[in-house]
Amino acid sequence: GHEACFRRGRALLGVQVCRHHMSERGPRSGEIAEAEVLRGRTVGATDLGVGAVYLQPALDINPGGRRIEDKLSEAVALQDALARAGAPPLSPHPVPVPQSQHFAPGVQFKEGKSWMENEVALEMPMTKDETEREVRLPVYFSKQESVNNRGELALWIFFRDHLGEAVLLERCADLGTDFEDVGCVGEPFDNLTSPARERDDMQSPDECVLALAWNRSANSVRSIAALETAGVLSYVRSAGTTQFGDEFRIYRANF
């Protein structure tokens, strides 16, 4: 609810306040080139806009919340300061709108009290490595915030019985005994995302970094492609690679 939105907006604001103070001190001491300061102001203004996207819905859910109002005012004030210092003017970031009209048949969308609480359920194609046989696993996707990182979006996959518990257990068994042991309704199946790095430069609150494990095998790549076809995820851009050549892929959550 409003607490999740507030924490994420507050985290983004706190990071940019620290960056702002450090960058503004830099030119006077000769530590940071002016061009780098301007780039930092531009990135900071963008992140502040994303933070405001979370603070405003938090206030809408909890009208009159003093600490939310204070943080939102602080974000606006810092945005104005960055604009006066040369950062390009921002267009307001829209609050993400679920793209449910693009969901494939069979995708069940559940609207929450806030955008962060929206969920989708579907049959996710998984492949048993030994046989290459595809099993459509009933799951649902839930949003969280990366509280131990930058507050960015994190997506988790949970077992779901929207087709009936018997179907869930049967398909867990089809994937192997490990799945059968943990295939309980509401239990987590896996995380879909990884914490963002500094240079990932998330440009919208509905963006997330695909966990590297989902991009390392042909079977996993097929599963992600199926989520794109279902309309649940959209590929946005590449954010570089690791030293071992694994690609950091940015996706948008459409729910």
Secondary structure, 3 states (H helix, E strand, C coil): CHHHHHHHHHHHHHHHHHHHHHHHHHHHHCCCCHHHHHHHHHHHHHHHHHHHHHHHHHHHHCCCCHHHHHHHHHHHHHHHHHHHCCCCCCCCCCCCCCCHHHCCCCCEEECCCCHHHCEEEEEEEEEECCCCEEEEEEEEEEEEECCCCCCCEEEEEEECCCCCHHHHHHHHHHHCHHHHHHCCCCCEEEECEECCCHHHCCCCCCEEEECHHHHCCHHHHHHHHHHHHCCCEEEEEEEEECCCCCEEEEEEECC
